[in-house]
Amino acid sequence: MLNHSGSRILHTEHLVLRPYRPDDSAQIFRNWASDTKVADHVSWDVHSSSEMTQSLVKQWVESYASPTVYRWGIEQEGVLIGDIAVVRWQEKEESCEIGYCLGSRYWNRGLMTEALKRVIDYLMDDVGFHRIMLCHDTKNPASGRVMEKCGLKKEGVFREMKKRKDGTWMDVAFYAVLSKDRK
């Protein structure tokens, strides 16, 4: 049985993972939502205006009323640099899927690995998830390396599973970690 406790503030050596606040939209827009390099690797389109980001942040802040919402801003030295969230979960199966993004200026520094490890620890140790899954476009192997560094095992590749924004087909690699894998 899951012990839902929402998006608590989580700390790592270099990061603070925290719930969003209404005044975060300018940083989010500037640091990743308007970043075309980031948008190339995620399902959402680049934000063309700060108003788009404001609207989204308002929804996120309102969603925290539910203890089943797990979404954090990734903060380094007081600056929001990315996002990590449970994008879907199943109560009966005690499983969830995580999605994440990081502003391109912060890539290749080990920061997403640090954030993901902490979120996995929280979701498994405190909330009680048995299985956590993530996936990525095979054309973004760096994301797969993040998953492997966090102890996830590659479970397979679904060929031409999704269409990219440019209309080409995407192969999607799936990774997962089970609670027993961490003992």
Helices and strands as residue ranges (DSSP letters): E 10-11, E 16-18, G 22-24, H 25-28, I 29-33, H 36-39, H 50-63, E 71-76, E 79-90, E 95-102, G 104-106, H 111-121, I 122-127, E 131-137, H 141-149, E 153-163, E 169-178, G 179-182
